[in-house]
Amino acid sequence: MKNNQLVIGIDLSEKYTLISTCHNPEEGVVTYSTDKEKGTFRIPVAAFKLPGSEKYVFGAEAVSSATAFKMKYETALLKKAIESSEKNGVSRDDPYVVLLGKFLSFLLRLPEETATSRVNALCITERKVHPLSGKVIMEAVKSAGIGIPSIRVISYAESFFFYALSQPIGLWRDGVLLYDYSDSSFESNCLSIDRSTSPAVVRCRKGRREEMVPFFGADRKRLDERFSAIAMEDLKSGVSGTYLTGEAFNERWEQKTLRVILARSRVFKGQNLYSKGACYAAADIMDLVRISRRYVYFGDDSISSNVSIRAVSEGKEILIPVADAGDKWYEAGRTLEVLVGQDRELIVVLTDILDKEERNKVIRLDFLPSRPDRAGRIKLEFRFLSAQKLILTITDLGFGEIFRSTDRSVKEEILI
């Protein structure tokens, strides 16, 4: 009997989106098809308000309706919601946030599985995650009344990580390579696994090749020569599997390159890899695949060290966690209050996940007035500006009526 719980992955680009669903990862992930005979998956990111009405239509219907009325439809909905939020602040009442919510609601009604099963987790993937993406999507979901308990946003590279490691181990044991090729972009993502740590660390090495663009209108034989040379270089260190995705691979032109790849690894093509990867990431939230228990993904947005503060509790020294290695910098951060000792100093501990090297950042609290031991409180606000830079704001809170707050605060910059 099929599990009535459901997880969903959405690949959301500016022009097109794909949606994949899964009840049980062992039974596979299904991508919603717009044309089952042709096996097409792309749904236009389009919203159109019908003239003289408050009703919006979405997807292919929005495109056809706008064409019929000789008007423009809204597209790049997430990008526009983010741009509006940057100007006005993130709000579920923002018109573009509301429109994004309506579009997501439309998407979630497309797969027939959503009519009979409760969606327990949703993961949305985009090429590069904007720091506001998560907040904007959460407000959009709330504005549309979408009741999904767990929602996350990840990059295409991390989506590939979840997809690759959900395949049989023989396809990724020695690393795995992805080529993503469109008319205007040629990108590679190579995942390598460091098993010297627990959990193991999976790093993503990115590459771009400007000499491969544009694709359309270019000499295919020349592109094949260039691509085969690129693949030969990338595969020198050896990988288990190579994946090809993107509109350039809808055509058959890379014969020489395929021979190079097939001599060194297995090769696969697919246009729904990212939505499937996002679906596996949603399954991971529900502990259905347990990838993140065994592997930590490190991308451009990942913090490389555990961050904590050294403190004393009941006479014993402890570490209070602030952020974990592998956390995305735009999702990390913490606010807490601590008592101040007579030494009037704060120690921030940075522990590199790979070499386990520990660095102590000692911050003097000389701006505080002199008080007895543990007779003063401070508020610590940790905020990341990037994966490498942390800003700590320290504010004097005093100690009740005995030692009133001075309201003084200082900022410290900490490099990870």
MARGU-378264 format. One record per residue (C-alpha): residue number from 1; x, y, z. Coordinates in steps of 0.5 Angstrom, whole numbers, padded with zeros to 4 digits, m for minus. Each point is the difference from the previous one (the first is absolute). Layout:
<bavexs>
(NUM,(X,Y,Z))
...
</bavexs>
This chain:
<bavexs>
(1,(0000,0000,0000))
(2,(0003,0007,m0002))
(3,(0002,0005,0006))
(4,(m0005,0005,0000))
(5,(0005,0005,0002))
(6,(0003,0004,m0006))
(7,(0007,0004,m0001))
(8,(0001,0005,m0006))
(9,(0005,0003,m0003))
(10,(0000,0006,m0005))
(11,(0005,0003,m0005))
(12,(m0002,0007,0000))
(13,(0004,0004,m0005))
(14,(m0002,0007,m0003))
(15,(m0003,m0003,m0007))
(16,(m0002,m0007,0002))
(17,(m0002,m0005,0006))
(18,(0000,m0007,0001))
(19,(m0003,m0004,0006))
(20,(0001,m0007,0002))
(21,(m0003,m0004,0006))
(22,(0002,m0006,0004))
(23,(m0004,m0004,0005))
(24,(0006,m0005,0001))
(25,(0007,0001,m0003))
(26,(0001,m0007,m0001))
(27,(m0006,0000,m0005))
(28,(0003,0006,m0003))
(29,(m0002,0007,m0002))
(30,(m0005,0002,m0005))
(31,(0001,0007,m0004))
(32,(m0007,0003,m0002))
(33,(0000,m0001,m0008))
(34,(m0004,0006,m0004))
(35,(0000,m0005,m0006))
(36,(0001,m0007,0002))
(37,(0000,m0003,m0007))
(38,(0006,0005,m0001))
(39,(0003,m0001,0007))
(40,(0000,0008,0001))
(41,(0001,0003,0007))
(42,(0001,0007,m0001))
(43,(m0006,0005,0003))
(44,(0000,0007,m0002))
(45,(0002,0005,0006))
(46,(m0006,0005,m0002))
(47,(m0006,0003,0003))
(48,(m0005,0004,m0004))
(49,(m0006,0004,0003))
(50,(m0006,m0001,m0004))
(51,(m0003,0007,m0003))
(52,(m0006,0003,0004))
(53,(0001,m0006,0005))
(54,(0004,m0001,0007))
(55,(0002,m0007,m0002))
(56,(0007,m0002,m0002))
(57,(0002,m0006,m0005))
(58,(0006,m0003,0001))
(59,(0005,m0004,m0004))
(60,(m0001,m0002,m0008))
(61,(m0007,0003,0001))
(62,(0003,0007,0002))
(63,(0004,0000,m0006))
(64,(m0006,m0002,m0005))
(65,(m0004,0005,0004))
(66,(0005,0006,m0001))
(67,(0001,m0002,m0007))
(68,(m0007,0000,m0002))
(69,(m0001,0007,0004))
(70,(0006,0003,m0003))
(71,(0003,0001,0007))
(72,(0006,m0002,0004))
(73,(0000,m0005,0006))
(74,(0004,0000,0006))
(75,(0006,m0004,0000))
(76,(0006,m0001,0005))
(77,(m0005,0000,0006))
(78,(0005,m0001,0005))
(79,(0005,0005,m0003))
(80,(m0005,0005,0000))
(81,(m0002,m0002,0007))
(82,(0007,0001,0003))
(83,(0001,0006,m0004))
(84,(m0006,0003,0003))
(85,(0002,m0002,0007))
(86,(0006,0003,0000))
(87,(m0003,0007,m0001))
(88,(m0006,m0001,0005))
(89,(0002,m0006,0004))
(90,(m0002,m0007,0000))
(91,(m0008,0000,0001))
(92,(m0005,m0005,m0002))
(93,(m0005,0006,m0002))
(94,(0005,0002,m0005))
(95,(m0003,m0001,m0007))
(96,(0006,m0004,m0003))
(97,(0000,m0004,0006))
(98,(m0007,m0001,0000))
(99,(0000,m0002,m0008))
(100,(0006,m0005,0002))
(101,(m0004,m0003,0005))
(102,(m0006,m0001,m0005))
(103,(0005,m0003,m0005))
(104,(0002,m0005,0005))
(105,(m0007,m0002,0002))
(106,(m0001,m0001,m0008))
(107,(0006,m0005,0000))
(108,(m0002,m0004,0006))
(109,(m0006,m0002,m0003))
(110,(0002,m0002,m0007))
(111,(0003,m0007,0003))
(112,(m0006,m0005,0001))
(113,(0004,m0003,0006))
(114,(m0002,0007,0004))
(115,(m0007,m0001,m0001))
(116,(0000,m0006,0005))
(117,(0006,0001,0004))
(118,(0003,0005,0005))
(119,(0006,0003,m0002))
(120,(0005,0000,0006))
(121,(0006,0003,m0003))
(122,(0001,0005,m0006))
(123,(0007,0002,m0003))
(124,(0001,0005,m0005))
(125,(0007,0000,m0004))
(126,(0002,0006,m0004))
(127,(0007,0001,m0003))
(128,(0003,0005,0005))
(129,(m0004,0001,0007))
(130,(m0001,0007,0001))
(131,(0001,0002,0008))
(132,(m0008,0002,0000))
(133,(m0002,m0006,m0004))
(134,(m0002,m0004,0006))
(135,(m0004,0006,0003))
(136,(m0003,0002,m0006))
(137,(m0003,m0007,m0002))
(138,(m0002,m0001,0008))
(139,(m0004,0006,m0001))
(140,(m0003,m0002,m0007))
(141,(m0002,m0007,0003))
(142,(m0003,0004,0006))
(143,(m0004,0005,m0004))
(144,(m0003,m0006,m0005))
(145,(m0002,m0004,0007))
(146,(0005,m0006,m0002))
(147,(0000,m0004,0006))
(148,(0007,m0004,m0001))
(149,(0003,m0002,0006))
(150,(0007,0000,m0002))
(151,(0003,0005,m0006))
(152,(0007,0001,m0002))
(153,(0004,0004,m0006))
(154,(0006,m0003,m0003))
(155,(0005,0002,m0006))
(156,(0000,m0005,m0006))
(157,(0007,m0002,0002))
(158,(m0003,m0003,0007))
(159,(m0006,m0003,m0004))
(160,(0005,m0004,m0004))
(161,(0004,m0002,0006))
(162,(m0007,m0003,0003))
(163,(m0002,m0003,m0007))
(164,(0007,m0003,m0001))
(165,(0001,m0003,0007))
(166,(m0007,m0003,m0001))
(167,(0002,m0004,m0005))
(168,(0004,m0007,0000))
(169,(0006,0001,0004))
(170,(0004,m0003,m0006))
(171,(m0002,0007,m0004))
(172,(0003,0004,0005))
(173,(0005,m0003,0004))
(174,(0006,0003,m0003))
(175,(m0003,0007,m0001))
(176,(m0005,0002,m0005))
(177,(0000,0005,m0006))
(178,(m0006,0005,m0003))
(179,(0000,0004,m0006))
(180,(m0005,0005,m0001))
(181,(m0001,0003,m0006))
(182,(m0004,0005,m0003))
(183,(0000,0005,m0006))
(184,(0003,0006,0005))
(185,(0004,m0004,0005))
(186,(0004,m0007,0001))
(187,(0002,m0002,0007))
(188,(0003,m0006,0003))
(189,(m0001,m0002,0007))
(190,(0004,m0006,0003))
(191,(m0001,m0003,0006))
(192,(0006,m0003,0004))
(193,(m0001,m0004,0007))
(194,(0005,0001,0006))
(195,(m0002,m0006,0004))
(196,(0006,0002,0005))
(197,(m0006,0003,0005))
(198,(m0006,m0002,0003))
(199,(m0005,0002,m0003))
(200,(0004,0000,m0007))
(201,(0001,0006,m0004))
(202,(m0003,0001,m0007))
(203,(0003,0006,m0003))
(204,(m0002,0003,m0007))
(205,(0005,0003,m0005))
(206,(m0003,0004,m0005))
(207,(0002,0002,m0007))
(208,(m0002,0005,m0005))
(209,(0002,0000,m0008))
(210,(m0001,0006,m0004))
(211,(0003,m0003,m0006))
(212,(m0006,m0005,0000))
(213,(m0006,0006,m0001))
(214,(m0004,0001,m0004))
(215,(m0002,m0007,m0001))
(216,(m0006,0002,m0006))
(217,(0003,0002,m0006))
(218,(0007,m0003,0002))
(219,(0004,m0005,m0004))
(220,(m0002,m0006,0003))
(221,(0007,m0004,m0002))
(222,(0004,0005,0003))
(223,(m0004,0000,0006))
(224,(0001,m0007,0001))
(225,(0007,0000,m0001))
(226,(0000,0006,0006))
(227,(m0004,m0004,0004))
(228,(0004,m0007,m0001))
(229,(0006,0004,0002))
(230,(m0003,0003,0006))
(231,(m0003,m0007,0002))
(232,(0006,m0003,0000))
(233,(0003,0005,0004))
(234,(m0005,m0001,0005))
(235,(0000,m0007,0001))
(236,(0007,m0001,0001))
(237,(m0001,m0001,0007))
(238,(m0005,m0005,m0001))
(239,(m0008,0000,0001))
(240,(m0005,m0006,0001))
(241,(m0005,0004,m0004))
(242,(m0001,0006,m0005))
(243,(m0007,0003,m0001))
(244,(m0002,0005,m0005))
(245,(m0006,0005,0000))
(246,(m0002,0006,m0003))
(247,(m0004,0002,m0007))
(248,(0007,m0001,m0004))
(249,(0000,m0007,0002))
(250,(m0007,m0001,m0003))
(251,(0003,m0001,m0007))
(252,(0005,m0005,m0002))
(253,(0007,0003,m0002))
(254,(0005,m0002,0006))
(255,(0002,m0007,m0003))
(256,(0008,0001,0001))
(257,(m0001,0003,0007))
(258,(m0005,m0006,0002))
(259,(0006,m0005,m0003))
(260,(0004,0004,0005))
(261,(m0004,m0001,0006))
(262,(m0003,m0007,m0001))
(263,(0008,m0002,0000))
(264,(0000,0003,0007))
(265,(m0007,0000,0003))
(266,(m0007,m0002,0000))
(267,(m0004,0006,m0004))
(268,(m0007,0002,0001))
(269,(m0004,0005,m0003))
(270,(m0007,0004,0003))
(271,(m0003,0006,0000))
(272,(m0004,m0001,0007))
(273,(0006,m0001,0004))
(274,(m0001,0006,0004))
(275,(m0007,m0001,0002))
(276,(0002,m0007,0002))
(277,(0006,0002,0004))
(278,(m0005,0005,0004))
(279,(m0005,m0006,0001))
(280,(0006,m0004,0003))
(281,(0001,0006,0004))
(282,(m0007,0000,0003))
(283,(0000,m0007,0001))
(284,(0007,0001,0004))
(285,(m0004,0005,0004))
(286,(m0005,m0006,0002))
(287,(0006,m0004,0002))
(288,(m0002,m0005,m0006))
(289,(0007,0000,m0004))
(290,(0004,0002,0006))
(291,(0006,0003,m0004))
(292,(0001,0006,0004))
(293,(0001,m0005,0006))
(294,(0006,m0003,m0004))
(295,(0003,0006,m0004))
(296,(0001,0008,0001))
(297,(m0001,0004,m0007))
(298,(0005,0005,0000))
(299,(m0002,0005,m0006))
(300,(0002,0008,m0001))
(301,(m0005,0002,0005))
(302,(0002,m0005,0006))
(303,(0003,0002,0006))
(304,(0007,m0004,0001))
(305,(0001,0000,0008))
(306,(m0005,m0002,0006))
(307,(m0001,0007,0003))
(308,(m0001,0000,0008))
(309,(0002,0004,0006))
(310,(0003,m0003,0006))
(311,(m0003,0001,0007))
(312,(m0001,m0003,0007))
(313,(m0006,m0003,0002))
(314,(0000,m0003,0007))
(315,(0007,0000,0001))
(316,(0002,m0004,m0007))
(317,(0002,0003,m0006))
(318,(m0005,m0001,m0006))
(319,(m0001,0003,m0007))
(320,(m0006,0003,m0002))
(321,(m0001,m0001,m0008))
(322,(m0002,0006,m0004))
(323,(0001,m0004,m0007))
(324,(0002,m0006,m0003))
(325,(0005,m0001,m0006))
(326,(m0004,m0002,m0006))
(327,(m0006,0005,0002))
(328,(m0001,0005,m0005))
(329,(0002,0007,0002))
(330,(m0007,0004,m0002))
(331,(m0003,m0005,0005))
(332,(0005,0000,0005))
(333,(0000,0004,0006))
(334,(m0002,0000,0008))
(335,(m0002,0005,0005))
(336,(0001,m0002,0007))
(337,(0002,0003,0007))
(338,(0005,m0001,0005))
(339,(0003,0002,0007))
(340,(0007,0003,0000))
(341,(0006,m0002,0004))
(342,(0005,0004,0004))
(343,(0005,m0001,m0006))
(344,(m0005,0004,m0004))
(345,(0001,m0004,m0007))
(346,(m0003,m0004,m0005))
(347,(0003,m0006,m0004))
(348,(m0003,m0002,m0006))
(349,(0002,m0006,m0003))
(350,(0001,m0002,m0007))
(351,(0001,m0008,m0001))
(352,(0002,m0001,m0008))
(353,(m0004,m0007,m0002))
(354,(0005,m0003,m0004))
(355,(0007,0001,0004))
(356,(m0004,0001,0007))
(357,(0005,0006,0001))
(358,(m0003,0004,0006))
(359,(0001,0008,0000))
(360,(m0002,0004,0005))
(361,(m0002,0008,m0001))
(362,(0000,0003,0007))
(363,(m0004,0006,0000))
(364,(0001,0005,0006))
(365,(m0006,0003,0003))
(366,(0003,0006,0003))
(367,(m0005,0005,m0002))
(368,(m0004,m0003,0006))
(369,(0000,0003,0007))
(370,(0003,m0004,0005))
(371,(m0004,m0004,0004))
(372,(0000,m0007,0004))
(373,(0001,m0006,m0003))
(374,(m0006,m0003,m0004))
(375,(m0004,0007,0002))
(376,(m0001,0002,m0007))
(377,(m0003,m0003,m0006))
(378,(0001,0002,m0007))
(379,(m0004,m0002,m0007))
(380,(0004,m0003,m0005))
(381,(m0002,0001,m0007))
(382,(0003,m0005,m0006))
(383,(m0001,0002,m0007))
(384,(0003,m0002,m0006))
(385,(0002,0004,m0006))
(386,(0003,m0005,m0004))
(387,(0003,m0007,0001))
(388,(0006,0003,0002))
(389,(m0002,0006,0004))
(390,(m0004,0000,0007))
(391,(m0002,0006,0003))
(392,(m0001,0000,0008))
(393,(m0004,0005,0004))
(394,(0001,0001,0007))
(395,(m0005,0004,0004))
(396,(0000,0001,0008))
(397,(m0006,m0002,0003))
(398,(0002,0001,0007))
(399,(m0003,m0004,0006))
(400,(m0007,0002,0002))
(401,(m0001,0005,0005))
(402,(0007,m0001,0003))
(403,(0004,0002,m0006))
(404,(m0004,0004,m0005))
(405,(0002,m0001,m0008))
(406,(0004,0005,m0003))
(407,(m0003,m0001,m0007))
(408,(0007,0000,m0002))
(409,(0002,m0005,m0006))
(410,(0006,m0002,m0004))
(411,(0001,m0003,m0007))
(412,(0005,m0005,m0001))
(413,(0002,m0003,m0007))
(414,(0002,m0008,0000))
(415,(0003,m0003,m0006))
(416,(m0001,m0007,m0001))
</bavexs>
